[in-house]
Every structure is written in C-alpha cells, then in structure tokens.
C-alpha cells in the first residue's frame, strides 16, 4: 500500500519530464519476533503475527522518497519511481520496541535500515517488545495449603505452596492432563516454595534479568498465612534453591491491615484440615494484597493494597535489594463512584510502561443489587502519576451456563447455603483479579469469584457446623482497543470487535454470548460440565496461540489446575491438573 500524498508528489515530478516510469516492486512484512530467532515462525501451536501501521520509507537512487504503511497482517508493497539501488527504513513508534536479531537467509529478518541493489525484492523485518520474549516459558502459581503451615508440628508445613511447570504442559485426555507421578504422562511440576516458607499468596512477579520471583501475601479462608504475616513479600528463584521471607511491606509503608494470626484463627495442624475460620470470611478482598507486577526495567514492583485501596510503587533495583521507606510511593486509585457499594481494586499489569489496574464496584451496601456491579480498568502513567479510565462495563450480564449472574459482595453467611449437612454452596461475587495482553490491542481480563476465597472443600460454616464445599464461578473476557476513543471495548456476543467464536448466542456472557466458551469444567470421562470453572488468574506467552487461566475441576471434581484457551477459536486446547483430587 502506498501513502497517497507522497506518491502523488512523485507523479507530479515525473510528469514534468514525461511519462511515469515504475521500477520493479519492493514488498515485505514486519513481524513480531517473540522468540528472537530472526525468523517469522508459524505453526499450529506457535504464531508470530504481523505488525500493522509501521512506516516503510524507501529512498531511490535519484533521492526521491516513497512511504508505505504495513497492513493488518504486517505486509507492505511499493512500486518505486526511482531506479535502484534503494535504501529502505522501517520506522516503528511503539514504546520499548527494538529490532529483532538479524538472520542471514532469504526470509530472515534484516535491520531497521536495509539496502536493495536490484529493483525487485521481498524484505523481512522482525521487531519485539522485550517483555514479550517468551522462549521455553514456564508458568508459576501459588497453591493454597489448608491449615496452619507454621506450627512446628503441622502436617501441612512441607506441602507445596508455589510451583512451576512448562507453559507447553497439558493435554486433552487423562495421559496428557495428569502428572506422571499421579498416573498420567504429563510433566511433573517443580516445587519452589512450601507452606511453611511463604503461606498463602496471590501476587507474582518475575525479575527476568535475575530469575528472581516475588510473591505477596493474600488472605484466603482456611489457608494459613506465611512467616511475614499479611504484609509478607517473599523472594524465590526459578531453580527452587531458595524461598525466603524478604520483607514485611508494612515496615516500609505499604499497609496490609491487621488481622489475627493462624493460631488465633484456630487453623488445624493435623489431617483432615477442617476449620471454621469465621474471622476471615468478611475480610476477603479487604486486607493484605491483591495483584502485583514489575516494571519493564525490572526495578520497580507495583502492588495493590486491598486495605488502603491504593497502588504502591516499590523500588527494588537490579539485582533486587531489600527496599526501605524511601523507596516507596503511593497513589490513590480513582473511585469510579459506585452505587450502593464500595470500589475494590485488585488486578495489576505493566504493559509498555503503563500500569493497568482492575477495579469493581461491589454493590455491598444496603439496597445493592447485581445491577450495581460494574468493572473498570484504569491506566496509570508513572511519568506523570496520573490515571485514566480505559474500560468500564456492567457485571450484571447472565454470566454462567444456567443463566444466573454475579451477586453483590456479602460478609455474612450465604442464606441459600444450609447451615448443616454435607452440602455444595454457590454465590459468585466478582473480583477483577488479573489483566494480560494478547498483542497490543487486546486486553484479556480474569474475573475471580470472591466466594472461592471465602470457603473451600469440606469445611465448616461460620458457626462451626456442617461440611460445606464452595462451588467457584469465575469468567474470562476480552476487550479490544478502539483508536477512535483511545479506550477498550468489551466483547459482545462472542465477538471481540475483530473475531467471533462459536460461543455466540448461548444466552450467557456479555451480549448473550462468550468469546472464551471453553472455560468450563471437565469430568473424569472427558465430558464438559456446565459450569464456568476459571478462577481469575490469566497469563499469555506471546507467540503461543493460547491464554492460560487457573481453574477448578480441569479434569474431574475436586481438582485444581490450568486451562489453555485458544485465542482464535475460544475453545480449550489443553488442560493440566496441578492439585489432584486426593491432595491433603
């Protein structure tokens, strides 16, 4: 495609001297070289997309310049009005982008400036955002250990509380889904931290330049907190050689809010790990920390305090140095003006130097209803310390397969859950818990069910009665960037503004359908179970065609693990069980 203004100027010049003469054709593509190998890779499992809107400036032997712009697939073409040789310059303007490594081959990537000695040529140019580099990727996730892992006599102190496994792990049947140590053939996970080392955590950040992992404390009912209590920030490494308490964030001005310790919560130390833990129920999403991410230069952690509802930046440098109060800044997350409720932040994502934050209105006040539930994404710009709203949407859509929806947050026992007996309970409450990006123009949102953090499997009610199992209902959504408004627009009836999936017209999801329709549980027989089982954490490895999301019942009931959802089809590609059915 040619830039019309420049091309017409060229015509005017040549028409002065006679007929227009064209010399061959220059074409090519600009692509995302996610794995930095200098080649554009495209397989069923891995795909490097083209980059649109890159300026291609072509200067011929007579000094005339032409401008071409890459299309949605990253392709360009031009018919020069000068003879060879040509200088071709690729000008891309997204922040933090760099040229990919050059590769000497017919289809390999050249540099940002390339030279052509003949009139016809096809050029390739790879670029990448360093944070997108995702070769040989691993997934990291905390696991919740029921009971008190800190007591010296605890049966749970050596249980896995933080694990790692390859991003490519998983399958479509028992053999591929279940770890080999549990009878399947899937890769076993690697333990990086135990319950006694870190306790219950949520936020995870990786300092890529050093391989250090940071994870922050979180309150979950029935699960014991770690040695640094509710202000804990822990440092681990990819090799599993160390998992250590790093700093109590309260000591440097990142408040977690006070709360009773494991013993005061009367968490058990012996199997079975059944408890009442009534104190935690009302405080889920209100104390300790939510999401956490790290800056593009690996030097600053961004953390949300659920207690103060503020964003904190904590400078840790490279390699990480234990921070002091002078390394901390705080920023007031905007109040969207909730009706019959309070705003509740959680999600944090750094993308191209901007910090994205997820907030919900909880509709928890008297008179609140599902129609008062809403979600917001704010973009925080560290250079100016300013926020801007980039997405808002209601949360009263029929979200689940039996066409019921999210409920206002509650701090008392769910009246629809009987006080006695052995029962299953459900009362989904939304938390916008995670954000990631599929390329630069699509945001993927993880919605966690707060109720899943207020309960567990085979646990007492708030009065210590009965045996109750909480059924978790979460969601995963897409939103596409609209350059006309500089904001994002939520998917509608399984259409994200560019692509549509088979999840349309189901009667549930925003607009009556859902883009990611494979986010359901699966029975041991491999049959779909009509329940949204995703649980709020999302991760994309650029180049791979899927988004990984945490879930319950990925394969049989009472299991926990990962579903990989295809970003093009919306269905699931593979599953992986992290916590088996018989986990303690």
C-alpha positions as MATLAB code, in Angstrom:
seq = 'XXXXXXXXXXXXXXXXXXXXXXXXXXXXXXXXXXXXXXXXXXXXXXXXXXXXXXXXXXXXXXXXXXXXXXXXXXXXXXXXXXXXXXXXXXXXXXXXXXXXXXXXXXXXXXXXXXXXXXXXXXXXXXXXXXXXXXXXXXXXXXXXXXXXXXXXXXXXXXXXXXXXXXXXXXXXXXXXXXXXXXXXXXXXXXXXXXXXXXXXXXXXXXXXXXXXXXXXXXXXXXXXXXXXXXXXXXXXXXXXXXXXXXXXXXXXXXXXXXXXXXXXXXXXXXXXXXXXXXXXXXXXXXXXXXXXXXXXXXXXXXXXXXXXXXXXXXXXXXXXXXXXXXXXXXXXXXXXXXXXXXXXXXXXXXXXXXXXXXXXXXXXXXXXXXXXXXXXXXXXXXXXXXXXXXXXXXXXXXXXXXXXXXXXXXXXXXXXXXXXXXXXXXXXXXXXXXXXXXXXXXXXXXXXXXXXXXXXXXXXXXXXXXXXXXXXXXXXXXXXXXXXXXXXXXXXXXXXXXXXXXXXXXXXXXXXXXXXXXXXXXXXXXXXXXXXXXXXXXXXXXXXXXXXXXXXXXXXXXXXXXXXXXXXXXXXXXXXXXXXXXXX';
ca = [
       0.000    0.000    0.000;
       1.239    3.473   -0.828;
       0.922    6.679    1.085;
      -1.092    8.754   -1.378;
       0.410   12.167   -0.625;
       3.994   11.066   -1.235;
       3.067    9.039   -4.311;
       1.225   11.930   -5.960;
       4.211   14.167   -5.358;
       6.332   11.622   -7.223;
       3.882   11.560  -10.142;
       3.944   15.334  -10.416;
       7.744   15.318  -10.576;
       7.963   12.719  -13.321;
       5.052   14.091  -15.346;
       7.028   17.295  -15.740;
       9.608   15.295  -17.675;
       7.391   12.823  -19.485;
       5.628    9.541  -18.776;
       5.728    7.937  -15.325;
       8.226    5.076  -15.081;
       7.956    2.349  -12.406;
      10.943    0.204  -11.433;
      10.003   -3.258  -10.167;
       8.291   -3.871   -6.832;
       9.515   -3.811   -3.260;
       7.396   -5.762   -0.784;
       7.807   -7.463    2.540;
       6.486   -7.983    6.021;
       7.119   -6.717    9.532;
       6.507   -9.286   12.256;
       6.770   -9.854   15.990;
       9.854  -11.984   16.594;
       8.769  -13.205   20.025;
      11.450  -15.879   20.347;
      14.193  -13.611   18.946;
      15.455  -16.142   16.387;
      15.357  -13.764   13.413;
      12.670  -15.793   11.614;
       8.907  -15.499   11.427;
       7.536  -18.718   12.915;
       4.058  -20.021   12.132;
       2.851  -23.433   13.292;
      -0.360  -24.862   14.704;
       0.892  -24.142   18.227;
       3.051  -21.045   17.723;
       2.462  -17.930   15.659;
       4.281  -14.634   15.245;
       1.841  -12.039   13.870;
       2.482   -9.197   11.505;
       2.771   -5.658   12.834;
       0.412   -3.066   11.326;
       0.974    0.663   10.856;
       4.768    0.514   10.533;
       6.130    3.185    8.200;
       8.381    1.859    5.433;
      10.437    4.700    3.915;
      12.007    3.899    0.525;
      14.609    6.215   -0.992;
      15.798    5.613   -4.562;
      18.965    6.437   -6.489;
      17.636    9.857   -7.552;
      16.798   10.862   -3.997;
      13.009   10.550   -4.234;
      11.294    9.080   -1.193;
       8.186    6.911   -1.024;
       6.229    5.904    2.036;
       4.335    2.651    2.503;
       2.416    1.550    5.602;
       2.111   -2.072    6.721;
      -1.422   -3.503    6.756;
      -3.117   -5.578    9.475;
      -1.026   -8.609    8.507;
       2.208   -6.609    8.570;
       2.588   -6.665    4.773;
       3.612   -3.758    2.566;
       4.393   -3.204   -1.100;
       5.604   -0.308   -3.199;
       6.486    0.412   -6.832;
       9.459    2.798   -6.778;
       9.607    5.699   -9.210;
      13.414    5.827   -8.928;
      15.845    3.219  -10.200;
      17.890    1.058   -7.837;
      19.729    0.995   -5.505;
      17.264    1.667   -2.675;
      17.542    2.489    0.974;
      14.618    1.048    2.977;
      13.999    2.228    6.535;
      11.431    0.747    8.923;
      10.089    3.280   11.433;
       8.074    1.878   14.332;
       6.934    4.124   17.129;
       5.590    1.917   19.939;
       7.496    2.496   23.184;
      10.058   -0.135   24.219;
      10.154   -1.860   20.788;
      13.531   -2.981   19.476;
      14.799   -4.626   16.303;
      14.966   -8.414   16.413;
      18.275  -10.201   15.784;
      19.211  -10.326   12.104;
      19.175  -13.721   10.409;
      21.135  -14.330    7.212;
      18.696  -16.166    4.932;
      16.256  -15.390    2.156;
      13.372  -14.951    4.586;
      15.249  -13.883    7.704;
      14.937  -10.551    9.426;
      17.140   -7.681    8.358;
      17.887   -4.498   10.257;
      15.850   -1.330   10.634;
      17.692    0.010    7.573;
      18.193   -2.326    4.598;
      19.642   -1.802    1.099;
      18.423   -3.230   -2.205;
      20.694   -3.340   -5.222;
      18.026   -4.511   -7.702;
      14.525   -3.308   -8.497;
      12.503   -6.214   -7.081;
      12.881   -7.589   -3.570;
      10.996   -9.039   -0.596;
      12.167   -7.835    2.812;
      11.521   -9.132    6.326;
      11.907   -7.130    9.484;
      11.348   -8.506   12.975;
      10.686   -6.342   15.998;
       9.859   -7.121   19.580;
       8.945   -5.682   22.925;
      11.496   -7.313   25.298;
       8.846   -8.179   27.878;
       7.178  -10.326   25.188;
      10.215  -12.596   24.816;
       8.807  -15.957   25.800;
      11.067  -18.829   24.680;
      10.994  -22.015   26.813;
       8.396  -20.407   29.061;
       7.281  -21.675   32.450;
       4.094  -20.958   34.362;
       4.309  -20.051   38.048;
       1.465  -20.143   40.537;
       0.883  -20.146   44.296;
      -1.107  -23.036   45.767;
      -3.260  -22.711   48.874;
      -2.369  -25.022   51.756;
      -5.273  -25.611   54.111;
      -4.481  -25.395   57.815;
      -1.629  -23.768   59.715;
       1.707  -24.441   57.971;
       3.783  -22.516   60.547;
       3.255  -24.703   63.601;
       6.316  -26.907   64.143;
       4.063  -29.957   64.421;
       1.964  -29.083   61.364;
       1.225  -31.855   58.886;
       0.997  -29.182   56.193;
       4.296  -27.322   56.581;
       6.020  -29.122   53.679;
       3.046  -29.010   51.310;
       3.718  -27.232   48.006;
       2.707  -23.568   48.166;
       4.396  -22.323   44.975;
       5.021  -24.377   41.835;
       6.489  -24.153   38.333;
       5.788  -26.164   35.182;
       6.352  -25.703   31.423;
       3.878  -23.477   29.596;
       3.502  -26.203   26.962;
       2.428  -28.822   29.533;
      -1.050  -30.310   29.280;
      -3.250  -32.390   27.029;
      -6.757  -33.408   26.030;
      -7.093  -36.726   27.884;
      -6.006  -38.402   31.115;
      -2.484  -39.129   29.883;
      -1.758  -35.539   28.862;
      -3.651  -33.809   31.650;
      -2.485  -35.721   34.730;
       1.094  -35.614   36.043;
       3.144  -38.788   35.694;
       3.528  -39.001   39.477;
      -0.254  -39.372   39.674;
      -0.612  -41.959   36.906;
      -0.689  -39.808   33.767;
       2.113  -38.847   31.404;
       2.218  -35.051   31.805;
       5.311  -33.368   33.200;
       5.509  -33.210   36.967;
       5.531  -29.762   38.493;
       8.530  -28.377   40.358;
       8.053  -27.071   43.883;
       9.641  -23.664   44.517;
       8.198  -22.966   47.962;
       6.344  -24.702   50.793;
       3.575  -23.643   53.131;
       5.991  -23.008   55.981;
       8.147  -20.791   53.738;
       5.528  -18.488   52.185;
       1.990  -19.385   53.334;
      -0.954  -18.115   51.292;
      -0.011  -15.698   48.471;
      -1.528  -14.265   45.293;
       0.594  -11.645   43.507;
       3.521  -12.948   41.431;
       6.264  -11.013   39.620;
       9.454  -12.228   37.952;
      12.618  -10.156   37.701;
      13.599  -11.597   34.333;
      17.159  -10.263   34.380;
      17.996  -12.227   37.549;
      15.451  -15.062   37.578;
      14.171  -13.995   40.987;
      10.479  -14.420   41.773;
       8.485  -12.214   44.138;
       5.151  -13.241   45.621;
       2.961  -11.323   48.066;
       0.716  -12.429   50.898;
      -3.028  -12.848   50.447;
      -5.862  -13.770   52.783;
      -7.807  -16.931   51.976;
     -10.200  -18.526   54.428;
      -8.953  -21.868   55.847;
      -5.417  -21.303   54.409;
      -2.632  -20.245   56.758;
      -0.608  -17.079   56.267;
       3.198  -17.215   55.991;
       6.004  -16.194   58.379;
       5.811  -12.486   57.423;
       2.087  -12.395   58.163;
      -0.301  -10.387   55.991;
       2.374   -7.906   54.888;
       4.677  -10.583   53.535;
       6.746  -10.247   50.376;
       8.782  -13.359   49.577;
      11.694  -13.963   47.216;
      12.103  -17.275   45.373;
      14.199  -18.399   42.428;
      13.487  -20.376   39.269;
      15.708  -23.263   40.320;
      13.901  -23.823   43.597;
      17.087  -23.319   45.591;
      15.637  -20.737   47.937;
      12.294  -19.417   49.117;
      12.780  -16.853   51.803;
      10.926  -14.113   53.637;
      12.118  -10.896   52.023;
      10.346   -8.044   53.783;
       7.204   -7.205   55.735;
       5.823   -4.471   53.500;
       4.142   -2.812   56.488;
       7.604   -1.835   57.711;
       8.204    0.378   54.660;
       4.760    1.956   54.393;
       2.709   -0.486   52.318;
      -0.097   -1.311   54.779;
      -1.764   -4.707   54.766;
      -4.201   -4.115   57.603;
      -4.019   -6.003   60.879;
      -5.560   -9.446   61.240;
      -5.353  -12.419   63.640;
      -2.590  -14.964   63.106;
      -3.064  -18.623   62.206;
      -3.393  -19.740   65.817;
      -5.993  -17.066   66.589;
      -7.892  -18.195   63.501;
      -7.745  -21.697   65.037;
      -6.449  -23.287   61.858;
      -5.738  -27.015   62.234;
      -2.285  -28.590   62.229;
      -3.401  -32.176   61.586;
      -5.253  -34.015   58.839;
      -8.085  -33.549   57.970;
      -7.650  -29.770   57.594;
     -11.206  -28.827   58.540;
     -11.770  -25.449   60.192;
     -14.311  -22.715   60.832;
     -12.044  -19.660   60.352;
     -15.029  -17.342   60.723;
     -12.819  -14.261   61.133;
     -11.515  -14.444   57.562;
     -14.879  -14.664   55.816;
     -15.824  -10.978   55.805;
     -12.278   -9.703   55.197;
     -11.601  -11.409   51.855;
     -10.647   -8.747   49.309;
     -10.269   -6.116   52.036;
      -6.926   -6.782   53.736;
      -3.441   -7.843   52.650;
      -2.580   -7.528   48.940;
      -4.080   -8.187   45.527;
      -2.176   -8.071   42.260;
       1.494   -7.250   41.754;
       3.683   -6.701   38.686;
       7.162   -5.438   37.860;
       8.273   -2.563   35.627;
       9.773   -3.106   32.181;
      13.259   -2.325   33.517;
      12.871   -4.905   36.343;
      13.492   -2.266   39.021;
      10.075   -1.387   40.458;
       7.283   -3.516   41.886;
       3.716   -2.249   41.650;
       1.440   -3.607   44.388;
      -2.213   -3.038   45.289;
      -3.049   -2.848   48.991;
      -6.578   -4.138   49.450;
      -6.623   -2.443   52.851;
      -5.890    1.129   51.708;
      -7.158    0.594   48.131;
      -4.029    2.329   46.846;
      -1.339    1.489   44.317;
       2.222    1.372   45.666;
       5.458    1.516   43.721;
       8.398   -0.148   45.477;
      11.871    0.381   44.009;
      13.962   -2.785   44.394;
      16.728   -2.226   41.764;
      18.583   -4.967   39.829;
      19.550   -7.281   41.375;
      16.853   -6.953   43.992;
      17.801   -5.089   47.169;
      15.525   -5.089   50.213;
      13.728   -1.722   49.948;
      13.311    0.946   52.599;
      10.579    3.545   53.229;
      12.367    5.972   50.907;
      11.816    3.545   48.008;
       8.015    3.621   48.265;
       5.445    5.904   46.652;
       1.662    5.596   46.927;
      -1.079    6.644   44.532;
      -4.831    6.927   45.124;
      -6.697    4.618   42.769;
      -9.708    6.516   41.355;
     -13.107    5.982   42.903;
     -15.478    5.392   39.958;
     -18.479    6.492   42.005;
     -20.132    3.232   42.963;
     -23.878    2.944   43.560;
     -24.815    1.086   46.760;
     -21.269   -0.110   47.205;
     -17.538    0.423   47.542;
     -14.816    0.252   44.907;
     -12.464   -2.714   45.277;
      -9.150   -2.842   43.362;
      -7.127   -6.000   42.729;
      -5.556   -6.565   39.269;
      -2.190   -5.041   38.292;
      -0.485   -5.358   34.901;
       2.504   -3.454   33.480;
       2.452   -3.135   29.688;
       4.727   -0.835   27.692;
       5.467    1.360   30.677;
       1.814    1.782   31.683;
       0.343    0.172   34.818;
      -3.182   -1.192   34.296;
      -5.418   -1.645   37.337;
      -8.647   -3.612   37.707;
     -11.437   -2.347   39.983;
     -15.002   -3.464   40.707;
     -17.932   -1.783   42.418;
     -19.038   -4.393   44.962;
     -22.741   -3.383   45.457;
     -22.335   -4.430   49.094;
     -24.303   -1.616   50.765;
     -27.933   -1.746   51.776;
     -30.146   -1.787   48.701;
     -27.363   -3.043   46.453;
     -28.174   -5.486   43.664;
     -26.453   -7.124   40.720;
     -27.347   -4.104   38.589;
     -24.964   -2.051   40.771;
     -21.981   -4.317   39.990;
     -19.507   -2.903   37.489;
     -15.858   -3.243   36.467;
     -13.243   -0.670   35.498;
      -9.716   -0.675   34.139;
      -7.510    2.336   34.808;
      -4.222    3.117   33.095;
      -1.654    4.653   35.442;
       1.201    6.603   33.841;
       4.220    6.596   36.197;
       5.922    9.520   34.446;
       3.046   11.869   35.303;
       1.473    9.947   38.210;
      -1.921   10.215   36.512;
      -4.768    7.764   35.946;
      -7.155    7.466   33.028;
     -10.138    5.180   32.632;
      -9.728    2.908   29.593;
     -12.554    0.402   30.119;
     -15.813    0.103   32.036;
     -18.583   -2.471   31.794;
     -21.512   -3.782   33.873;
     -21.244   -7.102   35.681;
     -24.943   -7.945   35.745;
     -24.872   -9.941   32.493;
     -26.016  -13.601   32.663;
     -22.551  -14.956   33.267;
     -22.978  -18.660   33.694;
     -24.370  -21.634   31.864;
     -27.540  -21.895   33.911;
     -28.037  -18.197   33.151;
     -27.554  -16.769   36.629;
     -25.141  -13.924   37.248;
     -22.727  -12.350   39.716;
     -24.016  -11.219   43.112;
     -23.188   -8.286   45.404;
     -20.358   -8.929   47.857;
     -21.571  -10.367   51.164;
     -19.871  -10.562   54.564;
     -22.438  -12.835   56.229;
     -23.144  -16.492   55.591;
     -24.971  -17.102   52.327;
     -28.613  -17.714   53.228;
     -29.029  -20.127   50.317;
     -26.352  -22.410   51.790;
     -27.887  -24.645   54.510;
     -26.343  -24.482   57.965;
     -25.993  -28.232   58.397;
     -25.247  -31.396   56.491;
     -22.841  -32.108   53.644;
     -23.725  -29.529   51.015;
     -22.436  -27.641   47.985;
     -22.810  -23.855   48.007;
     -22.550  -21.176   45.345;
     -22.789  -17.395   45.473;
     -20.415  -15.872   42.877;
     -19.079  -12.399   43.685;
     -16.862  -10.659   41.098;
     -13.266   -9.539   41.548;
     -11.392   -8.132   38.533;
      -8.297  -10.020   39.583;
      -5.954  -10.167   36.584;
      -5.142   -8.471   33.278;
      -2.899   -9.517   30.404;
      -2.481   -8.549   26.756;
      -2.899  -10.541   23.546;
      -0.661   -8.386   21.387;
      -1.009   -4.669   21.926;
      -4.654   -4.131   21.080;
      -6.488   -6.847   23.047;
      -6.827   -6.978   26.813;
      -7.684  -10.307   28.485;
      -9.455   -9.998   31.836;
      -9.646  -12.566   34.618;
     -12.706  -12.403   36.900;
     -12.265  -14.269   40.183;
     -15.132  -15.437   42.359;
     -14.622  -13.896   45.806;
     -16.722  -16.737   47.231;
     -13.954  -19.179   46.267;
     -11.666  -17.307   48.677;
     -14.344  -17.311   51.391;
     -14.542  -21.094   51.551;
     -13.049  -24.376   50.460;
     -13.732  -28.084   50.131;
     -15.384  -29.897   53.046;
     -15.222  -27.022   55.545;
     -17.456  -25.790   58.381;
     -19.837  -22.862   58.140;
     -19.272  -19.722   60.239;
     -20.746  -21.380   63.324;
     -18.578  -24.472   63.038;
     -21.410  -26.635   61.742;
     -21.793  -28.983   58.794;
     -19.487  -29.801   55.909;
     -19.679  -27.322   53.048;
     -17.961  -27.203   49.657;
     -17.852  -23.900   47.805;
     -18.532  -24.095   44.064;
     -16.493  -21.424   42.303;
     -17.741  -19.487   39.269;
     -15.331  -17.128   37.502;
     -15.044  -15.690   33.999;
     -12.518  -14.664   31.355;
     -13.235  -11.812   28.938;
     -11.644   -9.948   26.023;
     -11.630   -6.220   25.282;
     -10.225   -4.645   22.112;
      -8.593   -1.236   21.778;
     -10.556    1.393   19.865;
      -8.160    4.001   18.416;
     -11.062    6.388   17.788;
     -11.707    6.741   21.524;
      -8.321    5.623   22.949;
     -10.236    3.180   25.149;
     -11.073   -0.523   25.094;
     -14.437   -2.075   24.201;
     -15.645   -5.284   25.838;
     -16.515   -8.340   23.783;
     -20.173   -8.598   22.763;
     -21.946  -11.884   21.979;
     -18.618  -13.712   21.477;
     -17.275  -11.000   19.166;
     -14.239   -9.016   20.293;
     -14.586   -6.410   17.557;
     -12.437   -8.333   15.082;
     -13.010  -12.061   15.644;
     -16.062  -14.109   16.539;
     -16.225  -17.576   18.086;
     -18.755  -20.397   18.381;
     -19.682  -19.085   21.831;
     -22.234  -16.665   20.340;
     -25.975  -16.785   21.037;
     -25.686  -19.066   24.063;
     -27.692  -16.766   26.305;
     -24.845  -16.131   28.754;
     -21.898  -13.786   28.590;
     -21.836  -10.079   27.651;
     -24.389   -9.515   24.893;
     -25.690  -13.079   25.052;
     -22.512  -14.982   24.208;
     -18.950  -15.525   25.399;
     -15.745  -15.398   23.393;
     -13.931  -17.985   25.522;
     -16.607  -20.672   25.641;
     -14.187  -23.464   26.607;
     -13.816  -22.175   30.178;
     -15.868  -24.987   31.706;
     -15.047  -27.929   33.938;
     -14.467  -31.426   32.520;
     -15.498  -34.718   34.097;
     -13.218  -37.718   34.546;
     -14.871  -39.178   31.438;
     -13.713  -36.125   29.486;
     -17.199  -34.654   29.145;
     -17.905  -30.936   29.603;
     -19.545  -29.903   32.850;
     -21.853  -26.926   32.512;
     -20.047  -24.592   34.848;
     -17.666  -21.677   34.375;
     -14.681  -23.026   36.267;
     -11.985  -20.403   35.638;
     -10.657  -18.750   38.747;
      -9.268  -15.334   37.952;
      -5.575  -15.581   37.023;
      -4.539  -15.259   33.357;
      -1.191  -15.474   31.556;
      -0.298  -15.197   27.881;
       3.025  -16.228   26.414;
       3.326  -14.188   23.205;
       3.613  -16.417   20.163;
       1.619  -19.255   21.632;
      -1.983  -19.294   20.496;
      -3.498  -19.735   23.948;
      -4.152  -17.963   27.216;
      -3.572  -19.967   30.387;
      -6.041  -19.472   33.209;
      -6.357  -21.027   36.638;
      -9.436  -23.142   37.194;
     -11.187  -25.630   39.417;
     -12.090  -29.090   38.149;
      -9.947  -29.021   34.998;
     -10.320  -32.815   34.926;
     -12.686  -34.371   37.471;
     -14.226  -32.705   40.507;
     -12.145  -31.545   43.487;
      -9.067  -30.940   41.316;
      -7.384  -27.627   40.506;
      -5.179  -26.616   37.622;
      -4.900  -24.798   34.312;
      -6.974  -24.485   31.152;
      -5.337  -23.242   27.948;
      -7.975  -21.391   25.906;
      -7.392  -20.736   22.217;
      -7.296  -17.021   21.439;
      -8.735  -17.575   17.951;
     -11.385  -20.268   18.466;
     -12.314  -19.559   22.110;
     -12.384  -23.288   22.898;
      -9.928  -25.077   25.176;
      -6.759  -26.571   23.693;
      -5.386  -28.456   26.673;
      -5.671  -28.880   30.430;
      -3.326  -29.662   33.290;
      -4.048  -30.805   36.841;
      -1.850  -29.129   39.466;
      -3.660  -30.261   42.608;
      -5.090  -33.797   42.341;
      -8.282  -34.993   43.926;
      -6.553  -36.604   46.901;
      -4.410  -33.563   47.810;
      -4.412  -33.098   51.601;
];
